[in-house]
């Protein structure tokens, strides 16, 4: 079905793997479209509770594909809109997926690769992973990925790394909040992600989707009457939902809720 990605489902975990190792999983039109389609397929699959974004080869994602960059250099601004809108749709789809998402990062991640990481809920990287926002080296800017980068690392670090295009280590990515955990190698990477998956699967899937929606609405808003009312309404609605009733009943009755297999 797909030429540039692999999708599989393993014990409630949907795994979407970028599969262009020979091109360092660089983003071209096909890969962007296939990642978007793959995410939507996993979103609609009732067996999938969690989505892991991974890649083959030595690199997580090298950013934009060289051939795509060559072509865009000869196009007008209007002609470039199609490609940039496809990337924007991919990042929006990943960011707004109702299911928890985890980025599994090995090797370099540049440009748009950082956008993919920042749009995931959780990110785990190997010690030898390397990161960079390289766009200004090419005389362009990381505009489409910028909302997700700013949300992940804040304005201050965004200023430094967007303007300097310097590479930074996994330790620095952890320090500034781009990744949540760093581990020595790929074996430990899978172990760490497995532990996170186990924690995620214990929780209500609808509550997790509601948490993601809540964060998108509340983030950056002032704590005023409107925001407070928004939180009150959301909590009351979820409390009264079938999952909320089941979770509270299971707690009182000291049993596992029905979403834990």
VOBA-1610 file (N, C-alpha, C; in pm, whole numbers, padded with zeros to 5 digits, always signed):
BEGIN
Unk+00083-00121+00000Unk+00000+00000+00000Unk+00086+00126+00000Unk+00187+00128+00086Unk+00276+00243+00095Unk+00414+00209+00037Unk+00481+00310-00015Unk+00614+00291-00070Unk+00724+00347+00018Unk+00692+00446+00101Unk+00794+00516+00179Unk+00780+00498+00330Unk+00673+00434+00373Unk+00653+00408+00516Unk+00608+00264+00537Unk+00619+00217+00660Unk+00565+00088+00701Unk+00472+00113+00819Unk+00354+00054+00817Unk+00264+00064+00932Unk+00233-00077+00982Unk+00225-00090+01113Unk+00189-00218+01174Unk+00122-00190+01307Unk+00048-00291+01355Unk-00019-00280+01485Unk+00028-00396+01571Unk+00076-00365+01691Unk+00129-00466+01783Unk+00076-00439+01923Unk-00018-00524+01967Unk-00073-00511+02103Unk-00120-00370+02135Unk-00208-00319+02054Unk-00272-00187+02071Unk-00181-00070+02035Unk-00060-00099+01989Unk+00033+00008+01951Unk+00045+00011+01798Unk+00010+00123+01739Unk+00030+00143+01596Unk+00168+00203+01573Unk+00246+00139+01489Unk+00383+00185+01462Unk+00390+00233+01318Unk+00425+00359+01300Unk+00444+00416+01167Unk+00594+00442+01150Unk+00655+00374+01055Unk+00800+00381+01038Unk+00836+00446+00904Unk+00912+00556+00911Unk+00966+00616+00790Unk+01068+00519+00732Unk+01053+00483+00604Unk+01131+00373+00548Unk+01207+00416+00421Unk+01281+00526+00435Unk+01368+00571+00326Unk+01509+00590+00381Unk+01563+00481+00435Unk+01694+00489+00500Unk+01802+00538+00406Unk+01794+00500+00279Unk+01897+00541+00183Unk+01896+00691+00158Unk+01786+00758+00190Unk+01773+00903+00177Unk+01766+00969+00315Unk+01807+00897+00418Unk+01804+00946+00556Unk+01664+00992+00597Unk+01563+00925+00537Unk+01422+00955+00567Unk+01387+01102+00547Unk+01451+01162+00448Unk+01423+01301+00415Unk+01282+01314+00359Unk+01220+01426+00386Unk+01080+01447+00352Unk+01064+01497+00209Unk+01003+01414+00126Unk+00961+01458-00007Unk+00809+01451-00013Unk+00751+01483-00128Unk+00605+01490-00138Unk+00539+01357-00104Unk+00595+01248-00156Unk+00535+01118-00132Unk+00542+01080+00015Unk+00658+01098+00077Unk+00673+01061+00217Unk+00579+01143+00305Unk+00571+01272+00278Unk+00480+01358+00355Unk+00336+01311+00343Unk+00293+01282+00220Unk+00155+01238+00199Unk+00130+01102+00262Unk+00229+01012+00254Unk+00210+00879+00310Unk+00209+00881+00463Unk+00293+00964+00525Unk+00288+00975+00671Unk+00150+01025+00714Unk+00099+01127+00645Unk-00034+01180+00677Unk-00141+01073+00665Unk-00139+01000+00553Unk-00238+00894+00532Unk-00223+00783+00635Unk-00098+00746+00665Unk-00073+00642+00764Unk-00124+00681+00902Unk-00103+00805+00940Unk-00154+00852+01069Unk-00306+00847+01075Unk-00370+00888+00967Unk-00517+00885+00964Unk-00569+00743+00969Unk-00498+00650+00904Unk-00538+00509+00911Unk-00529+00457+01054Unk-00419+00490+01123Unk-00403+00444+01261Unk-00503+00512+01354Unk-00535+00637+01325Unk-00635+00709+01405Unk-00771+00641+01396Unk-00805+00593+01279Unk-00937+00533+01257Unk-00943+00386+01297Unk-00828+00325+01329Unk-00823+00184+01366Unk-00858+00168+01514Unk-00970+00104+01543Unk-01017+00093+01681Unk-00926+00006+01767Unk-00840-00075+01705Unk-00747-00159+01781Unk-00628-00079+01833Unk-00604+00038+01776Unk-00485+00117+01810Unk-00515+00213+01924Unk-00435+00206+02030Unk-00447+00297+02143Unk-00337+00404+02142Unk-00220+00369+02089Unk-00102+00454+02093Unk-00034+00448+01957Unk+00025+00559+01915Unk+00098+00563+01787Unk+00244+00597+01814Unk+00333+00513+01763Unk+00478+00538+01772Unk+00529+00575+01634Unk+00600+00687+01627Unk+00661+00733+01501Unk+00809+00699+01505Unk+00854+00614+01413Unk+00992+00569+01413Unk+01048+00578+01272Unk+01172+00531+01255Unk+01234+00534+01122Unk+01339+00426+01112Unk+01370+00388+00989Unk+01474+00291+00962Unk+01608+00362+00936Unk+01716+00286+00946Unk+01847+00340+00910Unk+01913+00420+01020Unk+02011+00501+00981Unk+02095+00574+01077Unk+02036+00707+01118Unk+01936+00757+01044Unk+01881+00890+01071Unk+01732+00881+01101Unk+01689+00963+01196Unk+01545+00973+01220Unk+01478+01042+01102Unk+01524+01162+01070Unk+01471+01236+00955Unk+01563+01353+00926Unk+01615+01358+00803Unk+01713+01460+00766Unk+01650+01591+00720Unk+01520+01606+00740Unk+01454+01729+00696Unk+01406+01715+00553Unk+01408+01823+00479Unk+01357+01823+00342Unk+01450+01745+00249Unk+01391+01671+00156Unk+01466+01595+00057Unk+01538+01690-00039Unk+01662+01653-00075Unk+01745+01739-00160Unk+01681+01766-00295Unk+01621+01664-00355Unk+01557+01683-00486Unk+01438+01777-00476Unk+01364+01765-00366Unk+01251+01856-00346Unk+01299+01999-00328Unk+01412+02017-00257Unk+01467+02151-00238Unk+01515+02210-00370Unk+01578+02126-00454Unk+01623+02175-00585Unk+01504+02225-00667Unk+01396+02148-00666Unk+01279+02187-00743Unk+01216+02314-00687Unk+01205+02324-00556Unk+01142+02441-00495Unk+01221+02568-00521Unk+01354+02553-00543Unk+01438+02670-00567Unk+01405+02737-00700Unk+01344+02663-00791Unk+01311+02718-00923Unk+01163+02754-00935Unk+01088+02732-00826Unk+00945+02759-00831Unk+00913+02897-00774Unk+00799+02949-00814Unk+00751+03075-00758Unk+00693+03049-00619Unk+00667+03158-00546Unk+00606+03145-00414Unk+00472+03073-00424Unk+00394+03105-00526Unk+00264+03042-00544Unk+00279+02892-00569Unk+00377+02855-00650Unk+00399+02714-00681Unk+00446+02636-00559Unk+00517+02702-00468Unk+00566+02636-00348Unk+00457+02615-00243Unk+00344+02682-00259Unk+00239+02674-00158Unk+00187+02531-00140Unk+00177+02457-00251Unk+00123+02321-00242Unk+00206+02233-00152Unk+00339+02237-00171Unk+00427+02154-00089Unk+00423+02195+00057Unk+00426+02324+00082Unk+00428+02370+00221Unk+00295+02340+00291Unk+00185+02347+00217Unk+00056+02313+00277Unk+00047+02164+00308Unk+00111+02081+00227Unk+00112+01937+00256Unk+00187+01909+00386Unk+00300+01977+00406Unk+00375+01960+00530Unk+00294+02013+00647Unk+00228+02126+00628Unk+00145+02182+00735Unk+00032+02087+00773Unk-00027+02022+00674Unk-00135+01926+00702Unk-00080+01806+00778Unk+00037+01758+00741Unk+00097+01646+00813Unk+00118+01681+00960Unk+00181+01794+00987Unk+00210+01833+01124Unk+00082+01855+01205Unk-00017+01915+01142Unk-00145+01937+01209Unk-00212+01804+01241Unk-00207+01710+01147Unk-00266+01578+01169Unk-00198+01508+01286Unk-00065+01511+01288Unk+00011+01448+01396Unk-00017+01515+01529Unk-00017+01646+01530Unk-00040+01722+01653Unk-00179+01698+01710Unk-00279+01684+01624Unk-00418+01674+01667Unk-00470+01532+01674Unk-00383+01433+01652Unk-00426+01295+01666Unk-00485+01275+01806Unk-00595+01205+01815Unk-00660+01188+01946Unk-00585+01089+02034Unk-00504+01004+01974Unk-00431+00901+02049Unk-00292+00950+02087Unk-00240+00907+02202Unk-00105+00948+02241Unk-00002+00908+02136Unk+00094+00997+02111Unk+00197+00972+02011Unk+00335+00980+02074Unk+00424+00891+02029Unk+00560+00885+02082Unk+00657+00888+01964Unk+00755+00977+01970Unk+00862+00981+01869Unk+00978+00896+01918Unk+01022+00802+01837Unk+01136+00715+01866Unk+01253+00764+01781Unk+01352+00827+01845Unk+01453+00903+01771Unk+01591+00838+01782Unk+01645+00797+01669Unk+01782+00749+01661Unk+01853+00829+01552Unk+01975+00870+01578Unk+02049+00943+01475Unk+02000+01085+01456Unk+02046+01150+01348Unk+02016+01292+01324Unk+01869+01320+01297Unk+01825+01436+01341Unk+01693+01488+01309Unk+01710+01637+01279Unk+01683+01676+01155Unk+01705+01814+01113Unk+01576+01873+01057Unk+01564+02005+01064Unk+01455+02076+00998Unk+01319+02017+01028Unk+01252+01971+00920Unk+01119+01915+00936Unk+01115+01795+01028Unk+01228+01725+01043Unk+01234+01614+01138Unk+01207+01661+01280Unk+01256+01781+01314Unk+01227+01837+01446Unk+01080+01872+01458Unk+01019+01913+01347Unk+00876+01940+01349Unk+00796+01816+01384Unk+00835+01701+01327Unk+00767+01575+01358Unk+00781+01543+01507Unk+00901+01560+01560Unk+00926+01532+01702Unk+00843+01623+01791Unk+00844+01752+01759Unk+00774+01850+01842Unk+00623+01831+01838Unk+00571+01776+01728Unk+00427+01755+01716Unk+00381+01629+01786Unk+00475+01544+01829Unk+00439+01425+01907Unk+00421+01462+02053Unk+00345+01382+02125Unk+00321+01408+02267Unk+00443+01378+02352Unk+00514+01273+02317Unk+00627+01225+02396Unk+00741+01194+02299Unk+00865+01223+02339Unk+00980+01197+02253Unk+01093+01135+02335Unk+01149+01026+02282Unk+01261+00957+02345Unk+01370+00942+02242Unk+01495+00972+02281Unk+01606+00972+02185Unk+01727+00897+02239Unk+01807+00845+02147Unk+01937+00787+02182Unk+02036+00899+02213Unk+02137+00866+02292Unk+02241+00964+02327Unk+02306+01026+02204Unk+02322+00946+02097Unk+02395+00996+01981Unk+02306+01070+01880Unk+02181+01092+01913Unk+02095+01171+01825Unk+02146+01315+01820Unk+02132+01376+01704Unk+02178+01513+01682Unk+02064+01591+01619Unk+02050+01717+01659Unk+01936+01797+01615Unk+01983+01930+01557Unk+01906+01986+01464Unk+01937+02119+01411Unk+01818+02173+01333Unk+01798+02302+01347Unk+01702+02376+01264Unk+01785+02447+01157Unk+01802+02380+01044Unk+01904+02420+00946Unk+01854+02518+00839Unk+01729+02557+00845Unk+01669+02628+00733Unk+01742+02757+00695Unk+01785+02837+00795Unk+01846+02966+00760Unk+01979+02948+00687Unk+02043+02832+00701Unk+02164+02806+00623Unk+02136+02805+00474Unk+02010+02775+00440Unk+01968+02766+00301Unk+01898+02894+00256Unk+01894+02993+00344Unk+01827+03117+00309Unk+01676+03110+00318Unk+01625+03008+00390Unk+01480+02996+00409Unk+01452+02996+00559Unk+01330+02965+00600Unk+01299+02969+00743Unk+01207+02855+00781Unk+01211+02813+00909Unk+01129+02700+00955Unk+00988+02743+00992Unk+00920+02805+00898Unk+00791+02867+00929Unk+00684+02765+00964Unk+00669+02661+00883Unk+00559+02566+00902Unk+00575+02487+01031Unk+00699+02455+01068Unk+00721+02378+01191Unk+00727+02467+01315Unk+00734+02599+01296Unk+00760+02690+01407Unk+00657+02683+01520Unk+00526+02668+01494Unk+00433+02663+01608Unk+00461+02546+01701Unk+00503+02434+01645Unk+00529+02314+01724Unk+00664+02325+01796Unk+00762+02383+01731Unk+00893+02404+01794Unk+00879+02502+01911Unk+00808+02611+01890Unk+00788+02710+01996Unk+00714+02648+02115Unk+00616+02564+02086Unk+00541+02499+02194Unk+00630+02402+02272Unk+00725+02340+02202Unk+00810+02238+02266Unk+00924+02299+02345Unk+00993+02400+02290Unk+01115+02449+02356Unk+01106+02595+02397Unk+00997+02663+02363Unk+00980+02801+02404Unk+01048+02900+02310Unk+01014+03025+02329Unk+01065+03130+02240Unk+01215+03150+02254Unk+01266+03144+02376Unk+01407+03178+02397Unk+01500+03082+02324Unk+01478+02951+02340Unk+01564+02855+02272Unk+01534+02851+02122Unk+01411+02879+02084Unk+01378+02887+01942Unk+01458+02997+01874Unk+01472+03111+01943Unk+01551+03220+01886Unk+01694+03175+01857Unk+01755+03109+01956Unk+01894+03068+01935Unk+01906+02969+01820Unk+01829+02861+01824Unk+01853+02753+01729Unk+01794+02778+01592Unk+01689+02859+01583Unk+01640+02897+01451Unk+01735+02994+01381Unk+01797+03084+01458Unk+01885+03185+01400Unk+02026+03134+01372Unk+02075+03045+01459Unk+02214+02999+01445Unk+02227+02878+01355Unk+02122+02796+01346Unk+02124+02670+01271Unk+02230+02573+01323Unk+02281+02597+01443Unk+02385+02510+01497Unk+02325+02377+01541Unk+02407+02274+01534Unk+02365+02143+01579Unk+02368+02139+01732Unk+02277+02060+01789Unk+02281+02041+01934Unk+02256+01894+01967Unk+02306+01854+02081Unk+02309+01714+02120Unk+02176+01669+02180Unk+02167+01537+02201Unk+02050+01482+02268Unk+02038+01535+02411Unk+02154+01553+02475Unk+02152+01608+02611Unk+02094+01749+02613Unk+02129+01829+02514Unk+02074+01964+02504Unk+01926+01959+02468Unk+01888+01868+02379Unk+01747+01852+02343Unk+01664+01816+02465Unk+01721+01733+02553Unk+01654+01697+02679Unk+01646+01819+02771Unk+01755+01895+02780Unk+01759+02010+02870Unk+01656+02116+02833Unk+01637+02138+02703Unk+01547+02245+02660Unk+01404+02197+02638Unk+01381+02067+02655Unk+01244+02016+02650Unk+01198+01957+02520Unk+01286+01944+02421Unk+01244+01884+02293Unk+01217+01735+02309Unk+01300+01667+02388Unk+01278+01526+02416Unk+01260+01506+02566Unk+01188+01401+02603Unk+01157+01377+02743Unk+01256+01283+02811Unk+01323+01202+02731Unk+01413+01102+02788Unk+01521+01071+02687Unk+01644+01044+02734Unk+01752+01001+02648Unk+01813+00873+02704Unk+01852+00783+02612Unk+01900+00651+02651Unk+02024+00616+02569Unk+02104+00518+02616Unk+02232+00490+02548Unk+02221+00440+02405Unk+02125+00352+02375Unk+02119+00291+02242Unk+01979+00248+02206Unk+01967+00181+02090Unk+01835+00147+02039Unk+01765+00040+02122Unk+01842-00051+02182Unk+01780-00151+02268Unk+01713-00083+02387Unk+01786+00011+02449Unk+01729+00086+02562Unk+01617+00179+02516Unk+01626+00224+02392Unk+01521+00310+02335Unk+01389+00234+02332Unk+01393+00110+02284Unk+01271+00030+02278Unk+01221-00005+02418Unk+01313-00029+02511Unk+01272-00058+02649Unk+01204+00062+02712Unk+01261+00181+02692Unk+01203+00303+02749Unk+01064+00329+02691Unk+01052+00312+02560Unk+00922+00334+02496Unk+00822+00230+02544Unk+00868+00106+02563Unk+00780+00002+02616Unk+00724+00037+02753Unk+00807+00096+02838Unk+00762+00137+02971Unk+00658+00249+02961Unk+00683+00343+02871Unk+00586+00452+02852Unk+00455+00398+02799Unk+00463+00306+02702Unk+00342+00245+02646Unk+00263+00174+02755Unk+00331+00100+02842Unk+00262+00031+02951Unk+00186+00130+03040Unk+00249+00245+03068Unk+00181+00347+03150Unk+00060+00404+03077Unk+00077+00431+02948Unk-00032+00491+02871Unk-00152+00397+02861Unk-00126+00267+02847Unk-00236+00172+02828Unk-00320+00152+02953Unk-00272+00197+03068Unk-00347+00184+03192Unk-00456+00290+03205Unk-00451+00389+03119Unk-00538+00507+03134Unk-00652+00507+03034Unk-00757+00580+03067Unk-00875+00586+02982Unk-00844+00648+02846Unk-00872+00578+02736Unk-00841+00633+02603Unk-00918+00760+02570Unk-01045+00766+02609Unk-01121+00888+02585Unk-01070+01004+02670Unk-01030+00972+02794Unk-00973+01075+02881Unk-00843+01128+02823Unk-00763+01042+02764Unk-00639+01087+02702Unk-00667+01178+02583Unk-00765+01140+02502Unk-00802+01226+02389Unk-00854+01361+02440Unk-00932+01358+02548Unk-00984+01483+02606Unk-00870+01567+02662Unk-00769+01503+02723Unk-00653+01577+02774Unk-00581+01649+02661Unk-00562+01580+02549Unk-00493+01642+02436Unk-00572+01762+02384Unk-00703+01745+02373Unk-00787+01857+02328Unk-00783+01972+02427Unk-00785+01940+02557Unk-00780+02042+02662Unk-00651+02124+02652Unk-00539+02056+02636Unk-00411+02125+02628Unk-00409+02221+02509Unk-00461+02176+02395Unk-00461+02263+02277Unk-00544+02388+02300Unk-00656+02375+02373Unk-00745+02489+02395Unk-00691+02582+02504Unk-00637+02525+02611Unk-00600+02603+02729Unk-00460+02663+02720Unk-00370+02597+02649Unk-00230+02642+02645Unk-00219+02788+02601Unk-00150+02867+02681Unk-00126+03007+02649Unk-00240+03101+02682Unk-00351+03047+02730Unk-00465+03133+02761Unk-00451+03192+02902Unk-00501+03313+02923Unk-00500+03370+03059Unk-00595+03293+03149Unk-00564+03289+03277Unk-00653+03220+03372Unk-00763+03318+03412Unk-00858+03334+03323Unk-00969+03426+03348Unk-01098+03346+03359Unk-01210+03416+03370Unk-01338+03348+03390Unk-01371+03255+03274Unk-01337+03298+03153Unk-01367+03216+03035Unk-01289+03086+03038Unk-01159+03094+03072Unk-01076+02974+03079Unk-01123+02882+03191Unk-01154+02939+03306Unk-01201+02860+03419Unk-01331+02787+03383Unk-01422+02857+03319Unk-01549+02795+03280Unk-01526+02683+03178Unk-01432+02704+03089Unk-01398+02601+02991Unk-01354+02473+03061Unk-01266+02486+03162Unk-01218+02369+03234Unk-01331+02301+03313Unk-01417+02382+03374Unk-01528+02328+03452Unk-01623+02247+03362Unk-01656+02304+03247Unk-01748+02236+03155Unk-01689+02105+03103Unk-01561+02107+03070Unk-01496+01986+03018Unk-01492+01876+03125Unk-01455+01913+03247Unk-01448+01812+03353Unk-01585+01754+03383Unk-01687+01839+03391Unk-01822+01790+03420Unk-01870+01693+03312Unk-01841+01727+03187Unk-01883+01641+03075Unk-01814+01506+03080Unk-01684+01505+03105Unk-01609+01380+03106Unk-01644+01296+03229Unk-01668+01362+03342Unk-01713+01290+03463Unk-01839+01209+03433Unk-01929+01267+03356Unk-02058+01203+03329Unk-02053+01105+03213Unk-01940+01092+03146Unk-01928+01004+03031Unk-01921+00858+03076Unk-01950+00763+02987Unk-01939+00621+03025Unk-01801+00584+03076Unk-01697+00636+03013Unk-01562+00603+03058Unk-01534+00663+03195Unk-01578+00787+03217Unk-01559+00849+03347Unk-01631+00773+03457Unk-01753+00732+03429Unk-01830+00655+03528Unk-01762+00521+03556Unk-01713+00455+03453Unk-01645+00326+03470Unk-01516+00342+03549Unk-01438+00444+03517Unk-01311+00465+03586Unk-01330+00492+03734Unk-01426+00575+03766Unk-01453+00607+03907Unk-01509+00486+03981Unk-01596+00409+03914Unk-01651+00290+03977Unk-01543+00186+04003Unk-01452+00170+03905Unk-01342+00074+03920Unk-01253+00112+04037Unk-01228+00242+04052Unk-01145+00289+04163Unk-01210+00258+04298Unk-01339+00289+04308Unk-01411+00265+04435Unk-01418+00115+04465Unk-01439+00035+04360Unk-01454-00109+04378Unk-01321-00184+04380Unk-01212-00111+04367Unk-01077-00168+04371Unk-01057-00279+04268Unk-01096-00247+04144Unk-01076-00338+04032Unk-01020-00261+03913Unk-00978-00336+03811Unk-00927-00271+03690Unk-01044-00220+03606Unk-01030-00102+03547Unk-01135-00053+03457Unk-01140-00137+03331Unk-01250-00129+03258Unk-01272-00220+03145Unk-01183-00192+03024Unk-01109-00081+03024Unk-01019-00057+02910Unk-00883-00126+02926Unk-00855-00182+03042Unk-00730-00256+03063Unk-00756-00403+03032Unk-00681-00452+02933Unk-00702-00590+02890Unk-00629-00687+02982
//
